[in-house]
Amino acid sequence: MHQISASFERTLKEFLRNRSVVFWTIAWPSIWVLIYSLLFTKEVPKHAVPYVRTSITISMMTFALTIAGMANLPANIARDRESGLFAKLKSMPLTPWKDILGRLSALTVFSAIASILVAITGVLCGARFSGTCDHVIRSILFLLIALLASAGIGLILGSFIQNVQGVIMGGVGICVVMASISGIFSSYASLPPILQKLSRVYPISSANSISIYLLAGESVAGYNPLGQAASTVASSLLIFFIGLILYHRILWRGE
């Protein structure tokens, strides 16, 4: 447990002390919640505005999770490689699963902080989350599924890219491009048919749509995504375990 807590504390402190990490993971999504909620809902019927703002808030929460998993996590790994800390860790009686469990625990806590702050911003802007307590719990679980897929992509990037700047640019690039074309930055209805299919298959956008459906309704989500819930979970787990395997083989056994 000491090894896990040491990895957890080291990683969480790095996230919280890095101003760029805090800005891009917490402040930037919150700023976009403000901009979208106040400027891009003027043409929306008055009765639907709170639910559209809910959709915007959930999407920016998802974006915060993807930035955390795809950029912050691999950057943390790359910094440890560049500083020589990773080599020291390998020479110590530390098992790989304890190290990654500590890192992932820190990622989850930091992502939860970011999501809560973005959600508070959304509520202050007028977002109203509907649905039962069961819907709220399931929505949170699917946001965690999105984080799991993002962490898997982050582990893959962190395993192959050693340079901190390179891995951050790669992670942010993938995150922004995929969010733009899969319906996280825009409504599902506004996407062309081919991108609507991508939105259903890409586990992060699918999890985002499921959360919106549960907390804002089908009219806001654009369709009923619950039928793809099992495939979303399965594909997210697949990406995550691929990331874990590469992390173990390349960083702990290959170097």
N, C-alpha and C positions, 0 to 999 in steps of 0.2 A: 504493500500500500504506500510505503514511503516513496518508492520509485515513481509510482503513478502520480502522487501528489506533487512531487518535485517537478515532473514534466508539466503537470497542469498549471502550477503556479508560475513557472518560467514562461510558458506560452501565453497565459492570460495577461501577465504583466506586460509582455511585449505588445500585445494587441492594444491594451489600454494606454500605454505610454507613447505609442506611435501616433502622432497627430494626423498623418495622412490616412492611416487605417481608420481612425475614429471619424474623420471627415467623410471619407468615401463610403463607409459602411453605415454610418448613422446620420450625419448631417445632410449628405447629398440626397439620399432617398426622402428624408423629411422635407427638404426644400422642394423636391418635385411633387410631393403630396400637396404642399401649399400652393404651388404654381398651378397644377392641374385642377385642384379643388376650387380655387378661387377664380381662375381665368377661363377654364375650358368646360365649365358646366352651365354657362349662361344660356345656351340654346336647348338645354335639357329641360323637359317638363318639370315643374316645381316639385310635384309629388315624388319624382324619381331621383331628384338630386342627391338625397342622403345615401341612397343605395349605389349610385354611380360613384360617389365619394368613397363608399366602402370598398368598391371594386378597385379604385385607384390606390387606396391604402393597402389593401392586401397585395396588390401587384408590387408596390414599393417595398413591402415587407419581404416578399419573395426575392426581389432584386437585392436587398440587403443580405439575405441569406446566401445568394449565389456569389456575391462579391466576397463574402467571408470565406466560403468554401473554395472558390476557384482562384482567388488572389491572395487572401490573407494567409491561409493555411500553407500553400506551397512556398510563399515568400518566407514564412517562418522556418520551413525546412531548409530552404536555400541559404538563409542567413546562418543557420547552424552549420551547414556544410562549408560556407565561406570562412567562417570564424574558426573552424577547426574543432568546434564543440561536438559535432557529430562523430568525428574520429575518436574523440575522448570517450564519448558515450559507448561506442562500440568496444572500447578496450576495458570497459567496466562490466561488472556482473549484472548487466541490465538487459532484460529480455525485450525483443522488439515490440511485443504486444503491449507491454506496460508503457513503453514510450509513446506509442501511437494512441493508446487509450487516454493517456494524460493530455496529449495534444487535442484529440477529438473532444474530450470533456471540456477543455478550455474553449474550443471553437463553439461548442453548443451553448455554453454559458454566455459568451460574448455575443453570439448570434441572437440569443434570447433577449439580452439587454437591448440590442439594436432593434429587434422586432417590436418590443414593447414600446420603445420611445417613438418609433415610426407610427405605431398604432395610436398612441396618445396624441400625436400630431394630427392624425386623421380624425379622431374624435373631436378635437378642438376645432377642426375645420368643418365639422358637421356630418361626418360619417356615422352611420347608424347600423350596427351589426344586428341582423335579425336571426331567427332560428332558435332552436331549443339548446339546452345545455349539451345534449348529445351532439348536435351539429357543431357547436363550438369546439368540443373535444376532438371530433373527427377532423375538423378544419386544422387544428393545431397539429394533429398527427400527420396530416398531408404536407403541412409546411415543414415538418421535420423530415419527411420523405424527400422533399425538395432539397433540404440541407444535406441529406445523405448522398444524393446524386451529385450535388455540387462538390462535396468533400471528396467523392470518388474521382471526379475530374481533377480536382486540386492535387490529389495524391499522384495521379498519373503525370501531371505537369511537373510536380515537385520531384518525381523520380527521374525524369529525363532532362530537365533544364536546371543547371547548376547556378546560373547567374540570377541574382535577386531581381534586378531590373527586368531581365528577360522574362522571368516567370510571372512577374506582376503584369507586364504588358500582355503576355499571352493569356493569362487568366482574365484580365479585364476585357481584352478583345473578344474572347469567346463569350464571356458573360453578356456584353453589350450587344454583340451581333445576334446572338441567339435570342436575347430578350426582345430585340427589335423585330425579328422575323417570325417569332413564335406566338405573339399575342400577349406578351407581358407588358410591353410599352404601349400597346394599342388594344382595341376591343377585338374579340374573336370575329365579330360580324364584318369588320372592316378589312379582314385579311382576304387575299385571293384564295380560291379553292385549294391550290397546291400547298399554300402555307397553313391553311386550316388543317390539312392532313398532318403537316409537320407539328402543329400545335397539339394535336391529339397524341402523337407518338413521342415527342420530346417529353421526358418524364417531369421536368421542372415546370414547364408551361401547363402540362396536364394537371399536376398537383395544384398549381395556382388556380386553374379553372375550377377544380373540385372545391377548393376552399371558398372561392367566390360564389359558386353555386349554393354551397351550404349556408353561407352567411348573408347573401344578397339576393339569391333567387335565380331561376333559369333565364329570365328576361335580361338580366344584367350579364350573366355568364355567356349568353349567346347560344347555349345548347346544354343538354344534360350529359355531363362527363362521367357520371358515376359508373357507367358501363365499362369504362376503361380503367377503373380503379385498380383492379388486380394486375393488369399489365403495367401500370404506372409503378406500382410497388415492386414488381418483379424486375423491371428494367433498371430502376434505381438501385436495387440490391445488387444487380449484376455489375453495374458501373462501379459501385462502391467496392465490391469484392475484387474486381479487376485492379482497382487502385491499391487496395491493401496488398495484393499479391505482388504487384510491381514494386511497391514501396519496400516490402520485405526482401525481395530477391535482388533488386538493384542497389538499394541503400545499405542493407544490412548484410547481404551475402556477396554482392557484386563488387563493392568498393574495397 
